[in-house]
Amino acid sequence: MDQLNLPCTIDNEKLNIMKNSKFSYSNRTKIIVICMLLFLILFIGSLSIDIIDENPLYEGGFWIAILAWMTSMYFDGKAK
């Protein structure tokens, strides 16, 4: 079995594309988005399921997470 010894330029190209991607977010932004999704799931669940009681903290937490997300995107330089 013959194996070709080709240079590994594909991996370097993928790495450069990932570094220059528009979708590279900071860890702060990722944590805020996860919290926002958690509050959204709790809010929707409280409206549709009787197991979770309706609580204004879910909606308030969701809106605060949205404001934090927009602020984080501004500091990351992604706001346009």
Short mmCIF file of the C-alpha atoms (twelve columns), coordinates in Angstrom:
data_MODEL
# 
_entry.id   MODEL 
# 
loop_
_atom_site.group_PDB 
_atom_site.id 
_atom_site.type_symbol 
_atom_site.label_atom_id 
_atom_site.label_alt_id 
_atom_site.label_comp_id 
_atom_site.label_asym_id 
_atom_site.label_seq_id 
_atom_site.Cartn_x 
_atom_site.Cartn_y 
_atom_site.Cartn_z 
_atom_site.pdbx_PDB_model_num 
ATOM 1  C CA . MET A 1  0.000   0.000  0.000  1 
ATOM 2  C CA . ASP A 2  1.423   3.304  -1.067 1 
ATOM 3  C CA . GLN A 3  0.726   6.354  0.988  1 
ATOM 4  C CA . LEU A 4  0.996   9.848  -0.369 1 
ATOM 5  C CA . ASN A 5  2.906   12.349 1.716  1 
ATOM 6  C CA . LEU A 6  1.020   15.527 0.902  1 
ATOM 7  C CA . PRO A 7  1.592   18.731 2.838  1 
ATOM 8  C CA . CYS A 8  -1.149  19.468 5.332  1 
ATOM 9  C CA . THR A 9  -2.310  22.778 3.850  1 
ATOM 10 C CA . ILE A 10 -6.012  22.023 4.245  1 
ATOM 11 C CA . ASP A 11 -5.813  22.089 8.029  1 
ATOM 12 C CA . ASN A 12 -4.004  25.435 7.966  1 
ATOM 13 C CA . GLU A 13 -6.615  26.871 5.611  1 
ATOM 14 C CA . LYS A 14 -9.452  25.701 7.856  1 
ATOM 15 C CA . LEU A 15 -7.695  27.158 10.864 1 
ATOM 16 C CA . ASN A 16 -7.318  30.540 9.155  1 
ATOM 17 C CA . ILE A 17 -10.984 30.509 8.124  1 
ATOM 18 C CA . MET A 18 -12.049 29.779 11.699 1 
ATOM 19 C CA . LYS A 19 -9.877  32.588 13.064 1 
ATOM 20 C CA . ASN A 20 -11.330 35.102 10.583 1 
ATOM 21 C CA . SER A 21 -14.920 33.925 10.968 1 
ATOM 22 C CA . LYS A 22 -17.701 36.326 11.879 1 
ATOM 23 C CA . PHE A 23 -19.024 33.716 14.301 1 
ATOM 24 C CA . SER A 24 -16.139 33.601 16.751 1 
ATOM 25 C CA . TYR A 25 -17.621 34.791 20.021 1 
ATOM 26 C CA . SER A 26 -15.955 35.385 23.361 1 
ATOM 27 C CA . ASN A 27 -16.590 33.062 26.293 1 
ATOM 28 C CA . ARG A 28 -18.508 35.882 27.997 1 
ATOM 29 C CA . THR A 29 -20.939 36.052 25.068 1 
ATOM 30 C CA . LYS A 30 -21.369 32.270 24.974 1 
ATOM 31 C CA . ILE A 31 -22.221 32.166 28.696 1 
ATOM 32 C CA . ILE A 32 -24.707 35.028 28.321 1 
ATOM 33 C CA . VAL A 33 -26.419 33.313 25.366 1 
ATOM 34 C CA . ILE A 34 -26.676 30.052 27.332 1 
ATOM 35 C CA . CYS A 35 -28.258 31.930 30.259 1 
ATOM 36 C CA . MET A 36 -30.619 33.697 27.858 1 
ATOM 37 C CA . LEU A 37 -31.724 30.364 26.385 1 
ATOM 38 C CA . LEU A 38 -32.223 28.946 29.879 1 
ATOM 39 C CA . PHE A 39 -34.458 31.880 30.884 1 
ATOM 40 C CA . LEU A 40 -36.341 31.587 27.578 1 
ATOM 41 C CA . ILE A 41 -37.003 27.878 28.136 1 
ATOM 42 C CA . LEU A 42 -38.159 28.559 31.702 1 
ATOM 43 C CA . PHE A 43 -40.400 31.422 30.544 1 
ATOM 44 C CA . ILE A 44 -42.016 29.429 27.724 1 
ATOM 45 C CA . GLY A 45 -42.320 26.413 29.991 1 
ATOM 46 C CA . SER A 46 -44.027 28.464 32.681 1 
ATOM 47 C CA . LEU A 47 -46.568 29.733 30.160 1 
ATOM 48 C CA . SER A 48 -47.383 26.362 28.636 1 
ATOM 49 C CA . ILE A 49 -46.777 23.769 31.382 1 
ATOM 50 C CA . ASP A 50 -48.522 23.702 34.745 1 
ATOM 51 C CA . ILE A 51 -45.544 22.034 36.467 1 
ATOM 52 C CA . ILE A 52 -43.505 25.269 36.387 1 
ATOM 53 C CA . ASP A 53 -45.269 28.200 38.049 1 
ATOM 54 C CA . GLU A 54 -45.348 31.472 36.169 1 
ATOM 55 C CA . ASN A 55 -42.697 33.777 37.565 1 
ATOM 56 C CA . PRO A 56 -41.802 37.310 36.388 1 
ATOM 57 C CA . LEU A 57 -38.134 36.566 37.126 1 
ATOM 58 C CA . TYR A 58 -37.990 34.333 34.045 1 
ATOM 59 C CA . GLU A 59 -39.114 37.105 31.708 1 
ATOM 60 C CA . GLY A 60 -36.975 39.697 33.497 1 
ATOM 61 C CA . GLY A 61 -33.926 37.439 33.373 1 
ATOM 62 C CA . PHE A 62 -34.490 36.887 29.660 1 
ATOM 63 C CA . TRP A 63 -34.611 40.626 28.912 1 
ATOM 64 C CA . ILE A 64 -31.596 41.355 31.112 1 
ATOM 65 C CA . ALA A 65 -29.700 38.590 29.286 1 
ATOM 66 C CA . ILE A 66 -30.614 40.199 25.948 1 
ATOM 67 C CA . LEU A 67 -29.238 43.548 27.137 1 
ATOM 68 C CA . ALA A 68 -26.095 41.832 28.430 1 
ATOM 69 C CA . TRP A 69 -25.709 40.018 25.107 1 
ATOM 70 C CA . MET A 70 -25.952 43.263 23.133 1 
ATOM 71 C CA . THR A 71 -23.433 44.916 25.471 1 
ATOM 72 C CA . SER A 72 -21.060 41.976 25.161 1 
ATOM 73 C CA . MET A 73 -21.310 42.047 21.358 1 
ATOM 74 C CA . TYR A 74 -20.527 45.773 21.444 1 
ATOM 75 C CA . PHE A 75 -17.367 45.192 23.472 1 
ATOM 76 C CA . ASP A 76 -16.385 42.304 21.179 1 
ATOM 77 C CA . GLY A 77 -16.639 44.683 18.211 1 
ATOM 78 C CA . LYS A 78 -19.412 42.723 16.498 1 
ATOM 79 C CA . ALA A 79 -22.161 45.333 16.768 1 
ATOM 80 C CA . LYS A 80 -23.165 46.952 13.496 1 
# 
